[in-house]
Amino acid sequence: MCQLLLLAPLLLFTAACGAVQSSEDEAMDAAREAATRAGEPEVRRALAALDLHPAIRTEVRTSGGRVGVLLSLKGNGFDAQDCLLARVGPGATEAWVPSRIQRMPGEGGCTIDNALDPLPPPH
């Protein structure tokens, strides 16, 4: 359930950026293209228009010409936190879920800093 709450906004972001969702691959390509042209104000507007579940926390920040996005759910303090990270920069847009070990409490995987400058893979 938690992962669906976080993945749905990514698909809705595609629609908010004007993509026609005829297939998942085409939608993702269109979202990347639209998001690559977007700055922080456009990303914030797209997220605000998504009607996200109230439990989803969003954070957006710009650094070094790139826009980082964090969508997360409050964890229980023991298990891996659910989050989705995205980075929009000139010519490239990436979205990912950090590894389970990085999403554990205290590991820093579900942070806006990790969206802007991803942590190296563990081990």
N, C-alpha and C positions, 0 to 999 in steps of 0.2 A: 504494500500500500504506500509506504513512504517513498519508494523509488518512483512509483507512478506519479505521485504528487510533484516530484522534481523533474521528471522527464516530460510531462505534459506541457510545462511552460516553454521548453525548447521548441516543441512543435508549434505552439501558439506564437512564439517569437517569429517563426518562419512566416506564419500568416500575417502577423503585424507588420512585417517588412515587405509585404506585397507579393509574396510567393504564391503561385498556384500549386496546390498540393496534389498533382496528378500521380506522383509516385514519391516514395520516401527519399530516394536518391536525388530526384529533381528538386524536392522541397529543401533538402539540406544544402544542395548547391546554391539554390536561390537565396537561402538564408545567409550563407557565407558571403555571397556577393553583396547582398544588401547591407549586411552588418559591417563589411569591410569599409564601406563608404560612411558608416555611422560614427559619430563622435559620442561623447558621454551624454549630451542632451537627448540625442536620438535614441540611445540605448535606454535611458531612463524613461522616455515617453513610451517606448515599446513595452517595457516591463510594466509600467503603470496601466497600460491598456489591456493587460492580460487577464485581469480578474483572478489573480492567484488565490489559492487557498489561504486563509488567514494564518495558518501555522507556518507558512513558508516565509522565511526572513530573506530579504534581498539587500545586497550591498553592491554599490558601483563606485569605482574610483579610477581616475586617470593617472598614469605615470609613464613618462618617457614616450609619449605619443601613442600609447596603447590604453584601451579601456578594459578593466578587469571587472568581472561579474561573479558574484557568489550568491547562490540560492541554497539555503540550508534549512533543516528542521532541527528543533531543539532535541538534543539527545538525552539519554537517561544518566549520563555521567560514567557509564561502565562499558557499554557497547560502542562499536564504531558509529560515528555520526553519519547521517545521510546528508550529502551535499552534491551540488553540481557546480563546476567552475567553468568559466568561459573567458577568453581573451580575444579582443578585437583590435587588430592593428592594421597598418597599411599593407594591403595585399594578402592578408591571412586572418582567418577566424578559426579559433579552436574551441571545442567544448569537451569536457571530460569529467569523469568521476575519479578522484584520487584513489589509490590503492587502499585496501582495507586497513593495513597497518598505519598508513598516514592519516586515516580518519579516526583513529583511536584517540581518546582524550589525552591532551597534552602534546600531541605529535605535530600540530600545526597544519594539517592537510586541508582542513575546511576553513581557510582564511582568505581574505581578499589579497593578502600578500602572495599567497600560493597561486592565485589566479594570474597575477601580474608577473611573477617570477617563480615558476614551478620548482618544487623541491625535486632533487634527484630521486630516482627509484631506490627503494630500500633494498639493501643486500644485493 
